[in-house]
Amino acid sequence: MTAKPAAAAARATVYGYPRQGRHRELKKAVEGYWKGKVTADALTETARTLRRAHWRRLADAGIHEVPTGDFSYYDHVLDTSVMVGAVPDRHRAAVAADALDGYFAMARGTQDVAPLEMTKWFDTNYHYLVPELGPDTVFAADSAKQVAEFEEALALGLTARPVLVGPVTYLLLSKPAPGVAADFEPLTLLDRLLPVYAQVLADLRAAGAEWVQLDEPALVQDRTPADLNAAARAYRELGTRTDRPKLLVASYFDRLGDALPVLAKAPVDGLALDFTDAAAANLDALAAVGGLPGKRLVAGVVNGRNIWINDLEKSLATLGTLLGLADRVDVAASCSLLHVPLDAALERDIDPQIARWLAFARQKTTELVTLARGLSQGTDTIAAELAANRADLASRANSVLTHDPAVRARVAAVTEADVRRSQAYGQRTVAQRTHLGLPLLPTTTIGSFPQTDELRAARADLRAGRIDTAGYEERIRAEIQEVVSFQEKAGLDVLVHGEPERNDMVQYFAEQLTGYLATRHGWVQSYGTRYVRPPVLAGDISRPEPMTVRWTTYAQSLTERPVKGMLTGPVTMLAWSFVRDDQPLARTARQVALALRDEVADLEAAGTSVIQVDEPALRETLPLRAADRPAYLAWATDAFRLSTSGVRPDTQIHTHMCYAEFGDIVQAIDDLDADVISLEATRSHMQVARELAAHGYPREAGPGVYDIHSPRVPSPAEAADLLRTGLRAIPAERLWVNPDCGLKTRDWPEVRASLESLVAAARTVRAELPTS
């Protein structure tokens, strides 16, 4: 069947684009600025060059409206705080002295001033800086960045659409500032914030903006009637102003639910909705409210968060259904392309057949332009593209990589006994304490130690053939010796080998498991200048041979103190990969869990008494809607227990989570049945410890006392104060002392000083405990 052209020619657009550049130029420039090796002018010029290159590439590909304002030196939510003048009091002097240095101080902190809290952006692996607000917050408009970047695009002759975080989402993502009552609701500041947004919109209109996009992803979560009323009020006030540009309100990551009729009735000019599988209900809901007569609909039909090619015919069918529901229908990805790598064409080492299945940001823009042309001009005009797409989809569906009968049979044979420890926690903790002989408030780290330039150079030399395997392994042995020696001298109780051989906590394992693919250039921003290369989970998973036993055993041979075996858990292996979308996540998780179960068994057999299986992504992957969470948490906790439940009672199982809101998954943390959990807690001032106590969490826990995402070195007194706060929630016999997260991204001088402070704090507080 030939699709009829759309009444108004459909156009392709995107909500945002990867910031880093082809060779991560932004990362290098920002970090160079921090080290004093790059001037502010040079950093500004690098950023300008990258923006222009991205816009030209989008326009040349056929994208009608390029986004502006989505580019950031560190984080777009932090940029929004600057735009509305929500600078914490402790950072005002730094911002007044130098805006750029003050901006980075808010993001990273200084030795004297703590940074803003950082947490996950909805259910992605991107981290944002949490705004701090209170009843005394005074907002003030600063549209300089937004206007300047829009004018940059105009100067290139491009049609541009500024993109802003919407006012409702901004407030819903905020937290009470330090010293403000915990029950303060930032949303109560809406009437104070809206005039500031109105001024920014007026400034953009005066600069020539026809459309401005206001992102409101918080509205896809479960929202109260008060939240929905706030959204209605916000867009009634902004929409009825005469000095504004046209407003496009965007949502993504899930279905809008009760917020859809609110936005459909609002006096705005268009909505951007997600119509991928996660939000397919938006289509029926849009029809139920009578569509968007007289308005623009931007339809997110290409998955902006995963890297698989789009099913073009399926997307065209969705777009065809939408044609009668709005005045015009344009085509977009489901969300910003910030969440995918830049260009699959850069990957030279992937099997050409498999490469046909991949679409990074650049390929997704091509898909969008193809869909817009097919919708506007009929499918005959894209017949060749549709035929090639059908062949690529069939190639993937029929590949031996995606179906391993032995793996599937093993998953089918899993029983309830396989996901339960042989003894309850109360029994096995006695055996573990006798076996390990640790003091009260035992000290440890999360796992990784600094990845020095020398280590990275050694890996590069090995890949390039400049050194052989023996030479590389000698370098790894020397690093492990140094890490173990330092920990012993510092006085840590449970040691780690430091993971010098690991490039990334997911990629390292993915490269040793069947069914995974690694990329060379698939960088995605996690936070600030931290970029990761998520591996591609393409097929059925198994473990051909042990992955970590050799180096863990070597480290244990250097010390009498216990050395933790370090693994990445099944949910995190999925969440921090580009996961396959052709089978349920629960099935994939069980495959990974069984591979890890084999590794845990081999570690234990080699004499490892403490094994940590990290699950920092458990909260991150939590569905945004409460109704979808029980099913997810059931299979997620089941997968963790499947990977860890085969050990003896006296083997201590740890897990770790970081930089997320934990309060709504405490029961799931309990259900993991780990013996010890370490959690990020420094920036949130031990909030998670209070949440565990309120739940009655019965196991051991280590809420972090050292913020590893800041260059600040905590003093022993500061760490001790945090420990005392933790002790008010968790009894001493169950409280561990550790950093918030791994130390991979820190420098050795910071790490040495910070861990010495941590151990000193533990000793101080240990001495204050009553003796029995």
Secondary structure, DSSP 4 states (H G I P E B T S, - for coil): -PPPPPSS---BB-S----S-TT-HHHHHHHHHHTTSS-HHHHHHHHHHHHHHHHHHHHHHT-SBEEES---SS-HHHHHHHHTT---GGGHHHHHH-HHHHHHHHHH--SSS----EEESTTSS-EEEPPEE-TT-------HHHHHHHHHHHHTT--EEEEEE-HHHHHHT-EEPTTS-TT--GGGGHHHHHHHHHHHHHHHHHTT-SEEEEE-GGGGS---HHHHHHHHHHHHHHHT-SS--EEEEE--SS--TTHHHHHHHSS-SEEEEE-SGGGTHHHHHHHHTT-EEEEEEEEEEE-SS--BPP-HHHHHHHHHHHGGGEEEEEEEESS-GGGS-S-GGG--SS-HHHHTTB--HHHHHHHHHHHHHHHHH-GGGGHHHHHHHHHHHHHHHT-GGG--HHHHHHHHT--GGGGS-SS-HHHHHHHHHHHH-PPSS-BB--SB----HHHHHHHHHHHHTSS-HHHHHHHHHHHHHHHHHHHHHHT-SBB--B-TT-S-TTHHHHTTSEEEE--SS--EEEETTEEE---EEEEEEE-SS-SSHHHHHHHHTT-SS-BEEEEE-HHHHHHTSB--SSS-HHHHHHHHHHHHHHHHHHHHHTT--EEEEE-TTTTTTS-SSGGGHHHHHHHHHHHHHHHHTTS-TTSEEEEEE-SS--GGGHHHHHHT--SEEEE--TTTTTHHHHHHHHHT--SEEEE-SS-TTSS----HHHHHHHHHHHHTTS-GGGB-B--SS--TTS-HHHHHHHHHHHHHHHHHHHHHSPP-
